[in-house]
Amino acid sequence: MIQRQKNKLTTFETVQAYLEKNSSVFGNIEQFVNVQNAFKSKLQEIAAKEDLRMNASKGKTLDKNLTRKKATSTALVVAGALYAFGKDTKNIPLTEKANIKISKLDKMRNIELPIALNTIKGLIMENTEALHGYGLSQERQASFESKIEGYVAALNARQSSAAQKSGASKVLSGLFKEAGVILDSIDKLAEGFREDNFQFYKGYKAARVFKNLGIRHRPVPETNQQVPEVKTGPSTIPKDPPGKSDLLPPQHPGEGPPVK
């Protein structure tokens, strides 16, 4: 389920819980009850499909990895016997095919490894009796074949679960759309309580608010910077330079200008 669907589901569940808690308010309105029940049923479908999607591949990957490890481990044992037999019989093509290392097997993709394992199986079948003397009994050969089959079965189950998971995701998208259509109908019916029961209407609108749980707000960092203080004082408008009269000493009453 993607984040937007999770957000929608949270809103849907909040609305459903509010309606169930206040069912007595609209219990006498048949259409409201029917739509609310349809909405509840759709939410149950969503929950069931999400459970299927989440558990589709549960354990499948682990099983695939375990069976792969067992098959490759036994493959090294039987390949070693094949290599020794090829050396003794101077069968160069056989020794080249049987010269397998664990690093090579580990790097193989899941579509490649079954081919390599079945190739080893074919070489064993071609030399079954001769290989008994190299520690490859009939039981060990059968065990190797069984491990190959187990790995292939686990691989197919994993691929099938991946397809099932993808299909469930597509169905979920459709179920959310259907639930949204039903919720639109509930919205319209809830409008009828705007005047008759405003408290119920207000609570419904609060529950109906879309909740985005995927956004994380970063805290605003504190700052120690201070806004510079603006000082007010006398006007600093520049004055005209002093004139000649401004440079004369003050005169007292009755005195004339200084004699030159």
C-alpha positions as CSV (number, residue, x, y, z in Angstrom):
1,M,0.0,0.0,0.0
2,I,1.5,3.3,-1.1
3,Q,1.7,6.3,1.3
4,R,-1.3,8.1,-0.2
5,Q,-3.5,5.1,0.2
6,K,-2.4,4.8,3.8
7,N,-3.4,8.4,4.4
8,K,-6.7,7.8,2.7
9,L,-7.3,4.7,4.8
10,T,-6.6,6.6,8.0
11,T,-9.3,9.1,7.0
12,F,-11.7,6.4,6.0
13,E,-11.3,4.6,9.3
14,T,-11.7,7.8,11.2
15,V,-15.0,8.6,9.4
16,Q,-16.2,5.1,9.9
17,A,-15.5,5.1,13.6
18,Y,-17.3,8.4,14.0
19,L,-20.3,7.2,12.2
20,E,-20.5,4.0,14.2
21,K,-20.2,6.0,17.4
22,N,-23.0,8.4,16.4
23,S,-25.2,5.9,14.5
24,S,-28.2,6.9,16.6
25,V,-28.2,10.3,14.9
26,F,-29.0,9.0,11.4
27,G,-30.4,5.6,12.4
28,N,-33.9,6.6,11.2
29,I,-32.6,7.6,7.7
30,E,-32.6,4.4,5.7
31,Q,-30.4,5.6,2.8
32,F,-27.8,7.0,5.3
33,V,-27.7,3.6,7.1
34,N,-27.4,1.7,3.8
35,V,-24.5,3.9,2.5
36,Q,-22.7,3.7,5.8
37,N,-22.9,-0.1,5.8
38,A,-21.6,-0.2,2.2
39,F,-18.7,2.0,3.2
40,K,-17.9,-0.3,6.1
41,S,-18.0,-3.4,3.8
42,K,-15.7,-1.7,1.4
43,L,-13.2,-1.0,4.1
44,Q,-13.3,-4.6,5.1
45,E,-12.5,-5.6,1.5
46,I,-9.5,-3.2,1.5
47,A,-8.2,-4.7,4.7
48,A,-8.5,-8.2,3.4
49,K,-6.8,-7.4,0.1
50,E,-4.0,-5.6,1.8
51,D,-3.5,-8.6,4.1
52,L,-3.3,-10.8,1.0
53,R,-0.8,-8.5,-0.6
54,M,1.4,-8.3,2.5
55,N,1.4,-12.1,3.0
56,A,1.6,-13.2,-0.6
57,S,5.4,-13.5,-0.5
58,K,5.8,-14.1,3.2
59,G,8.2,-17.0,3.7
60,K,8.5,-17.6,0.0
61,T,11.8,-15.7,-0.4
62,L,13.3,-17.5,2.7
63,D,12.2,-20.9,1.4
64,K,13.7,-20.1,-2.0
65,N,17.0,-19.1,-0.5
66,L,17.2,-22.1,1.8
67,T,16.5,-24.6,-1.0
68,R,18.9,-22.8,-3.3
69,K,21.7,-23.1,-0.7
70,K,21.0,-26.8,-0.2
71,A,21.0,-27.5,-3.9
72,T,24.2,-25.7,-4.6
73,S,25.9,-27.3,-1.6
74,T,25.1,-30.8,-2.9
75,A,26.0,-29.8,-6.5
76,L,29.6,-29.1,-5.3
77,V,29.8,-32.6,-3.8
78,V,28.6,-34.4,-6.9
79,A,30.5,-32.1,-9.3
80,G,33.7,-33.0,-7.3
81,A,33.1,-36.7,-7.9
82,L,32.4,-36.0,-11.6
83,Y,35.6,-34.0,-11.9
84,A,37.7,-36.8,-10.3
85,F,36.1,-39.4,-12.5
86,G,36.8,-37.2,-15.6
87,K,40.5,-36.8,-14.6
88,D,40.9,-40.5,-14.1
89,T,39.3,-41.4,-17.4
90,K,41.1,-38.5,-19.2
91,N,37.7,-37.1,-20.2
92,I,38.5,-33.5,-20.7
93,P,35.0,-32.3,-21.7
94,L,33.7,-33.9,-18.5
95,T,36.3,-32.3,-16.3
96,E,35.6,-28.9,-17.8
97,K,31.9,-29.1,-17.2
98,A,32.4,-30.5,-13.7
99,N,34.9,-27.8,-12.7
100,I,32.5,-25.7,-10.8
101,K,33.2,-23.4,-7.9
102,I,30.7,-22.1,-5.2
103,S,31.5,-18.5,-6.2
104,K,30.3,-19.2,-9.8
105,L,27.0,-20.8,-8.5
106,D,26.4,-18.0,-6.1
107,K,26.6,-15.4,-8.9
108,M,24.1,-17.2,-11.1
109,R,20.7,-15.7,-11.4
110,N,17.6,-17.7,-10.4
111,I,16.8,-18.4,-14.1
112,E,20.4,-19.6,-14.7
113,L,21.0,-21.8,-11.7
114,P,18.4,-24.5,-12.5
115,I,19.9,-25.0,-15.9
116,A,23.4,-25.5,-14.4
117,L,22.1,-27.9,-11.8
118,N,20.2,-30.0,-14.4
119,T,23.4,-30.1,-16.5
120,I,25.2,-31.7,-13.6
121,K,22.3,-34.0,-13.1
122,G,22.5,-35.1,-16.7
123,L,26.2,-35.8,-16.4
124,I,25.6,-38.0,-13.4
125,M,22.9,-40.0,-15.2
126,E,25.3,-40.7,-18.0
127,N,27.9,-42.1,-15.6
128,T,25.7,-43.5,-12.8
129,E,27.4,-46.9,-12.3
130,A,30.9,-45.6,-12.7
131,L,30.4,-42.9,-10.1
132,H,29.4,-45.3,-7.3
133,G,33.1,-45.8,-6.7
134,Y,33.5,-42.0,-6.2
135,G,31.1,-41.8,-3.4
136,L,28.0,-41.0,-5.4
137,S,25.6,-43.7,-4.3
138,Q,22.1,-44.1,-5.7
139,E,20.7,-42.5,-2.6
140,R,23.0,-39.4,-2.9
141,Q,22.1,-39.0,-6.6
142,A,18.4,-39.2,-5.7
143,S,18.9,-36.7,-2.9
144,F,20.5,-34.3,-5.3
145,E,17.6,-34.6,-7.8
146,S,15.2,-34.0,-5.0
147,K,17.0,-30.8,-3.9
148,I,16.9,-29.5,-7.5
149,E,13.1,-30.1,-7.6
150,G,12.7,-28.4,-4.2
151,Y,14.6,-25.4,-5.4
152,V,12.7,-25.1,-8.6
153,A,9.3,-25.5,-6.8
154,A,10.3,-22.8,-4.3
155,L,11.4,-20.5,-7.1
156,N,8.1,-20.9,-9.0
157,A,6.2,-20.2,-5.7
158,R,8.2,-17.0,-5.2
159,Q,7.5,-15.9,-8.7
160,S,3.8,-16.7,-8.4
161,S,3.5,-14.8,-5.1
162,A,5.2,-11.8,-6.8
163,A,2.5,-11.9,-9.5
164,Q,-0.2,-12.3,-6.8
165,K,1.2,-9.3,-4.9
166,S,1.2,-7.1,-8.0
167,G,-2.4,-8.2,-8.8
168,A,-3.5,-7.3,-5.3
169,S,-2.0,-3.8,-5.6
170,K,-4.1,-3.2,-8.7
171,V,-7.2,-4.4,-7.0
172,L,-6.5,-2.2,-4.0
173,S,-6.4,0.9,-6.3
174,G,-9.9,0.1,-7.5
175,L,-11.3,-0.5,-4.0
176,F,-10.0,2.8,-2.9
177,K,-11.8,4.5,-5.7
178,E,-15.0,2.7,-4.9
179,A,-14.7,3.7,-1.2
180,G,-14.2,7.3,-2.3
181,V,-17.4,7.3,-4.3
182,I,-19.4,5.9,-1.4
183,L,-17.8,8.5,0.9
184,D,-18.9,11.3,-1.4
185,S,-22.5,10.1,-1.0
186,I,-22.1,10.1,2.8
187,D,-20.8,13.7,2.5
188,K,-24.0,14.8,0.7
189,L,-26.2,13.1,3.3
190,A,-24.3,14.6,6.2
191,E,-25.1,18.1,4.8
192,G,-28.6,17.5,5.9
193,F,-27.5,17.8,9.5
194,R,-25.9,21.2,9.0
195,E,-29.0,22.9,10.5
196,D,-30.8,20.1,12.3
197,N,-27.8,18.8,14.3
198,F,-24.8,21.1,13.8
199,Q,-22.7,19.3,16.5
200,F,-22.9,16.0,14.6
201,Y,-22.2,17.8,11.3
202,K,-19.2,19.6,12.8
203,G,-17.8,16.4,14.2
204,Y,-18.2,14.6,10.9
205,K,-16.4,17.4,9.0
206,A,-13.5,17.2,11.5
207,A,-13.3,13.4,10.9
208,R,-13.5,13.9,7.2
209,V,-10.3,16.0,7.0
210,F,-7.6,14.3,4.9
211,K,-4.7,13.2,7.1
212,N,-1.3,13.3,5.5
213,L,0.9,11.1,7.6
214,G,3.8,11.1,5.2
215,I,5.0,14.7,5.7
216,R,7.6,15.4,8.4
217,H,8.0,19.1,9.2
218,R,11.6,20.1,10.1
219,P,11.8,22.3,13.2
220,V,12.6,25.9,12.5
221,P,16.2,26.6,13.6
222,E,16.6,29.1,16.3
223,T,18.7,32.2,15.6
224,N,20.6,34.5,17.9
225,Q,20.7,37.3,15.4
226,Q,19.1,40.4,16.7
227,V,17.3,43.0,14.7
228,P,19.3,46.2,14.9
229,E,17.7,48.9,17.0
230,V,16.6,52.0,15.2
231,K,17.6,55.0,17.2
232,T,15.6,58.2,17.0
233,G,17.1,61.6,17.9
234,P,17.4,65.1,16.7
235,S,17.4,65.7,13.1
236,T,20.7,65.3,11.4
237,I,19.9,67.4,8.4
238,P,23.1,69.2,7.4
239,K,23.1,73.0,8.0
240,D,24.4,75.6,5.7
241,P,28.0,76.7,6.4
242,P,28.3,79.7,8.7
243,G,28.2,83.1,7.0
244,K,30.2,86.2,7.8
245,S,27.6,87.6,10.2
246,D,27.7,84.3,12.1
247,L,31.4,84.8,12.8
248,L,31.1,88.2,14.5
249,P,31.1,88.4,18.3
250,P,27.8,89.1,19.9
251,Q,27.0,92.9,20.4
252,H,25.7,94.4,23.5
253,P,23.0,97.1,23.4
254,G,24.4,100.5,22.5
255,E,27.5,99.1,20.9
256,G,28.3,99.5,17.3
257,P,30.4,97.4,15.1
258,P,34.0,97.0,16.1
259,V,36.3,99.6,14.7
260,K,38.7,98.4,12.1
